[in-house]
Amino acid sequence: MREYFRGLDDNPAERRRVGEANEHWRNRRLVGYIKPTIAMVNGYCVSGRFTQMLSCDFAITADEAIFSLSEVNWGILRGGLVSKKMADALLPHHAMLYACTGRTFDGKRAEQIGMITQSVPLADLRQVTEDLARNLMEKNPEVPRATKHAIHAVRIMTDDQAFDYLAAKSAEIKQRDKENAYHNGLKQFLDDKSYKPTFGAYDREKAKAQT
């Protein structure tokens, strides 16, 4: 912190370069990553750490975790993309309250205001996070990949734009998918009646054997 804020005070060009490099991996790389990403949060999640957490597709936190946008308390505007991420994730009054006061809040409150996916007791944190990861791994990998990108993209689109974009994404999955999820998933559901999609994924091993 001292190196960043003091060492680059007289070198604004380098400070901007370092800031942009940080934002690249903390935001663009996580948001655009080919797999769903999960943040597992314990202890303190303060200020700039919000970017990594909110750039992940899911965030599981301990009830005891402590969150704070503390910059306002030491006289600076929360720059980078933290303010943008907060504004996107929360209702305006919640984002304004915690950004303007620097007030701390715990995991339970973070879940209440929609900032994270789920808050659990610390003793259950790793198990719940791993259970979510295993659930995602059951799916055909091309579909969660396209879905996460679609959810990010359609938020700033009109209905007509989103309709066209999602049609193109569906076509992309069919081109990329070596397991032919569209055919095999529908076959197992509609023809074989071997599974109920409400309660789980289609049998990928059976589909591979039939390909």
N, C-alpha and C positions, 0 to 999 in steps of 0.2 A: 504494500500500500504506500509506504513512504517513498519507495523508488519510483512508483508510477506518478504519484501526485507531486513529489518534490523534484525528482530527478528530471522530469520532462516539462517543468514549468516554463523554462526558457526555450523550449523546442516544440512549438505547437504542431509543426509538420510531422515530427516523429510521434508525438502523442496521438495524433489522428491516425497515423499508420498502425500503431500498436492497437488502438481502439478498434479499428476496422478489422484487424486480424483476429482479435478476440471475439468480435461479434460473428465472424465467419463461422468459427467452429461452435460457438455457443448457441447460435441461432440457425443459420442457413444449413449447416451440416446436419444438425439434429432434425430440423423440420423436413429437409429433403432426403433424409436417410432412407434406404430401400426397405428397411424393416421398421415395424412399430418400436418405439423406444419407451422405456419406463424409468422414471425417477423414483428412487427409494430414499426418503428423507428422514433423518433423525438428527437430534441435536439442534444446532442453529442454522437457519436458512435466512441470510441477511443480504439485502441490497442486490448486488450484482449476481448473486446466486439465483435470484428469481429468474434470470434469463434462461439458464440451463433447464431449470425445473419446468418453466412454462413453455419451453420449446420442445420438451418431450411430449409424446402423445398421451401418456398416462403419468400420474404422480400418486404414489402411495406413501403416506407419512405416518409417523408415530403420533399418537394423541399428544405426547409430551413435547413434540418438536416446537421450536420457537421461531416465529417469522417476524421480520421487521424491515420496512424500508426506512433506514435510519438516516439517510442523507440530509433530510430536512433539519435534523437535530444538530448537524455540524456545518450547516450553512451552504450546502450546494444543491443544485438541481439534479435529480436522478436522471442521468443521461443514458447513453448507449441505447438499448432497446427496452430497458426495464419498464419505463413509463408506457411505452406502446404495448408491451405484453400485458401489463396490468389492465390497461384500458380495454384491450380485446377480451381478456378473460373474465372480467368482473362487471357487474352493473355499475354505472357511473358513480353512484353515491358511495358504494363500498370502495372503489378504487380511489376516489377523492379522499375519503376518510383516512385510509392507511398511508397514502402518499403524502398528505399534508400534515399529519400528526406524528408520523414515525412510530405510532403505537404498536406494541407487540401483540401477537395473537398466536394461539396454539393450533395444533393440527385439527382439532374438532371444529374450531371456528373457520379454518381454511376450507374445510369441506362444506360447511354451512353456506359460505359465500361463493361457492363454486370454483374456487381457485385450484383445487386438487380433485383427484378422482375419489379417494377414500382415505379416511383416517382410522387407524386401528391401534390397539394397545401395543406398546413397544415389543412385548414378548411375541406378538403375532406378526410383526412387520415383515420379516424375511419370508415367512411361509406364505402370507397373502400375496406378496410380490411375486414369488416363484410360481404360485398357483396361476396367477394371471399370465405369466410368461408361458407356462405350459399350455394354457388354454389357447393362446395365440398360435403356438407352434402346431396345434392340431389342424389349423386351417391350411388350405392351399396357399403358399407364400405369395403368389402373384396378386391374390385378392386383397389381403390386408395392405399390401404395398400400394395398390391403386386406390384403395379406400381412404387411407390416411392422406394421400395427396389430394384426393377429391374433396375431403372435408375441409382441408385448409383452403383450397382454391375457390370453392363455390360460395364461401362466406361473403365475398366481395363481388359476386356476379348477380345479374338479373336472372329471373326465371328462365328466359329464353337462352341466355348464355349458359346457364347451368345445365339445361336440357341437352344442348349440343355438346358441351364438354363431357358430360357423363356418358353420352352415347359413344364419343370417341374413346373414352377410357375403357368402356366395355369391349370395344373392338380391339384395343391394345392388349387387354388381358388375353383374349382369344389368340392373338398372334404370339404372345410371349409364353403362354402356359403350355409346358410340355406334358402336363398331366391331363389336359383337356377337362378342366374342372366344370366348365359349363355343361358339357355332354354328360360326364359321369355323375355329377351332382344331381342333375335333373333325372337321369335314368334311375339312380338309386331311390330318389324321392318319389317320382311319379309312376315309374314302370315297375320297379322291383318292390317298392314300398318297404325298403329295408331299414329306413331311418326316418326320424322326424327332425327337420332342420331347426325347429324351435328349441330342441334340447341338445344339439350337438352337431358336429361336422360330419360330412359324408365320409365313408371308409376309403381313405386315400390308398391304402395298401391293396385293397380289392380292386380299386380303379386302375392302379399300376399294373396289376396282374392281368387285367382284361385289355390293356392297351397293346 
